[in-house]
Amino acid sequence: MIDNRECMQSPEEFIVALERRAHRETLTPVDDPLAEARDVILHEWAWPSGITMWCLLRTLTGSRDEYIEGEEGAFDNRELSIAASLVAARRIGMYPEEEWTRVMDHTEELVAILDESAWYSGNEPGKSVSC
């Protein structure tokens, strides 16, 4: 059995790596990071960028998900801009707590529906969107 714990990152380590990458790139402005993050999750839910964005949203709303080292590389420049803006929005209190909770609850409901439809198309439920 392979022990891959050394390849895992805590949420804090992931956010540091995300911010380090964001600092090296020219980011695009993001008007509403919470809404745009939700859109990435819903439109890219079966791809690494959508799953990673979902895990980031879960982390910013209190979950203790682990990340694979280098997972911030799943984002293209626009998604990286959204993710970095989302972290900044959480830090500065851009949205009230109720808005974070509302968006997280709504997104989790939609991801569950999308995950169920993936099962009907031959994918194993829970595998396409697990953090």
Buried (B, 14 or more C-beta within 10 A) or exposed (E): EEEEEEEEBEBEEBBEBBBEBBEEEEBEEBEBBBEBBBBBBBEBBBEEBBBBBBBBBBBBBEEEBBBBBEBBBBBEEBBBBBBBBBBBBBEEEBBEEEEBEEBBEEBBEBBEEBBEEBEEEEEEBEEBBEB
